[in-house]
C-alpha cells in the first residue's frame, strides 16, 4: 500500500466526518512539533495542550492520526475520543459477567485503553476528569500496558498509544502530580495577526464548503509529512545521546528546580525524537534546546526556562579531565543557583486574591471594634517587646516527617485521589475489603455473589427451565465495599507574633511547615494558611493545590506584634466553613503552630481564656476535622505549657517542634487515641 493510497483511505475519521488536514493548520508550530515528536516516540509520554477554545487543539489531534503509519494488518490507527463521563470499567476494561454466568467462562471486555492501542487517545478537558481515571490513563501511557484486575481475575494487555490531553486553564487546573506525568506541555493562544486570521478563516470556509476538494489539495503535503514521520520512527532506534549532552540535560533540569527525575528522562527521549525527525542519528545541543521548554513548562517552579549555554565538545581522552570533573560536580556555581531561588520568589498575593469568597474579608465587621486588649500579667509576657517589628526570618532546612493520618475510618464515600488517609471509595477504584447486599453502585462482588448462591444451586437446577452453569437470583447479588487513600485538606494556622522572632524560633517553625508542605505535595493534599499577628488574623493562602505557592508565601512571612490566638482560630473556622460548604466530603487536618501565649483578644475575657474557648467551639463545630497542635515554645527549665492546654481544648494531637522529625515522631494514628 502506497502512502498516497493510505492518505486517501484515512481522509475520513472513524465517525464518518472529514478530517481537516494536519498540514493545513496555520501557525501553532510548537504544538504541531510536540505532537509529531510524540508520534515519532510515543515513550515520551504524551502531551497536554493548554489554551482557550478554538485554537485548533482537537483539529491537530485528529489530523495527526491520519499521518501515522498503517498497522501491520493494513488497517489505520484508531482515534479514540475520550468521553468526559466515562467510568473506570469503560476506561481500563472489565470481566464480561454475562458470559461468566451463562457459560462459566472468564472473558475480557476491552475498554478505551485497549481500543486506543497503536493509535491516538484524545482527552478534551482533561482537567475535568476524576484524578483516578487520569492516573490510570497516564500509567498505561507510561508503561505501555494496561492491567485489569476484576473479580479475582488479572489480565495484562499492550496499550501503546499517543496521549493527547487538552484543557482550558480558566476551567480549573490539573493536579501538579498528574500534570507532571504528561511528557510534554505547550501553551497556545489565538493568533493576533489580522492577515493570518483572514487566511485561517478562508481555509476553514473552503474546507466546510468542499471538504473532499480541500483534502485533495493538501494530499501531497500530507503524504510527504507521513513519509517523513515513518522514516523518523525507523531511525529512532539508531539515535544516540553523547555523554556530555546527558550532563547538559541534567544541568538544565537542576537549574529549573524540577521535582524528581522524570524531566531528565523525558528530555532525553524528546531530544532523540527531535534528532530522528531532522534525519540525524546523533543528538546535538540544538535538539535539547528545542525540546527543553516543552519538557519544563509544566514542571518549573517559577519563571521562564533557564537553559545554560550548550557545553563545549568533549575533550580528547588523553586531555586534562578537569573540565569534565567540573561538569560532573557543578560546585559553587550550582550552589549559588540554589541559594538564589528565594530571591526570585514573587511577593504574596494581594488581599483580594481569594475573590469574593475570601474568608478573611468581613472578619472585623462582626460586631463593634474590639477594645484594646488588657495588659498581660507576668505569666503572659513574652519576648515580643524585644523582637524587632516585622522581621523576616529565613526558612530552615527541611527534613523528612512521619506520616500524619487519621485513626478513624468514617463511612463517608469519597472520590478523588491521594496518599494520606484511608476512606470508603465512592467509585470502583480502591481495594476490595468486603461485600454488601446493598445495591446501587454497580460494582459486582462476583465471589461473594456466587458464595451466596451456592447453597441453592441443586434446587434451582431441578426447577430451572434453562441449563446454566450458575443460577443467580436477585437476592444473591453482592456489591463490593472498597477502601482507598485520599488526600486531605491541610490548614496551617501559624503564629506570626513577635515571640516567634525571639531565639529565631520562626526559622525552625518555617522549616517544620516546609517539611509538612513537601509531605502534602507527595500525599496530593490541598493546603491553606492562616497567619495571626498584631491584632489581626489573615488568610494569606486560600485553599489551593499549589504547594509551591504556599512555599513562596512562607519564605516572605514576617513576625512581629502581639499574639491574637483567638482571632487565628476564628479565621480557621471561617476557612473550614467555606471549604466544607464547597465539598462536604472534605477531610480537614488543621495544624496549629504556636506557643499558646495569647496576649491579644476580642476583649470579652482574658486572651488565654478566649483562646481555649475558641478551640473548644472549633472542635464542636467541625467534628469531621482533625487537629494537631505543634508547640513552638523554646525548650528550657521553665515552660508555661499553654499550647498543651489549647491542644486539650481542640482534642488535638500534641507535639513540640523538635518532635516532627521522622526519626522522633511516632505515628499519630497509633499514639493518639483522639484520632
Beta strands, then each sheet from edge to edge (+ up, - down):
strand 1: 47-50
strand 2: 79-81
strand 3: 94-95
strand 4: 108-109
strand 5: 120-124
strand 6: 145-150
strand 7: 153-158
strand 8: 162-167
strand 9: 184-187
strand 10: 391-392
strand 11: 413-414
strand 12: 421-425
strand 13: 431-436
strand 14: 479-486
strand 15: 489-495
strand 16: 526-533
strand 17: 536-544
strand 18: 558-559
strand 19: 588-594
strand 20: 626-631
strand 21: 653-656
sheet 1: 2+ 5+ 8+ 1+ 9+
sheet 2: 3+ 4-
sheet 3: 6+ 7-
sheet 4: 10+ 18-
sheet 5: 11+ 12+ 14- 13+
sheet 6: 17+ 16- 15- 19- 20- 21-
end
